[in-house]
Amino acid sequence: MKQNNQNIDLTKVDLTQLDSESMDRLIDAFKGTQYYKHQNKIAKNFAAIIFLIVGSIFMVPVLFTVYALIFG
């Protein structure tokens, strides 16, 4: 769903008066904005960094164990 208006100001929308179909359309329109795409990219990069850090921490004991078993 392509949107022409990339600047959606949600502060001017009364969300209490929307039915579920209108809310779905509003969410789809928001997902097409540059702000959402930029924030989503930042969140994905942050998640990847956290995953690498946590993965590295858990891999160190495994690597030491494998090293000890091989070269024991």
ZIMOJO-V344754 format. One record per helix or strand of 2 or more residues. SS is the DSSP state (2 for helix, 1 for strand). FROM is the first residue (numbers start at 1). TO is the last residue. Records with the same first field share a line. If there is no record, write none. Layout:
# ZIMOJO-V344754
SS: FROM-TO  FROM-TO
This chain:
# ZIMOJO-V344754
2: 10-12  15-17  20-31  34-71
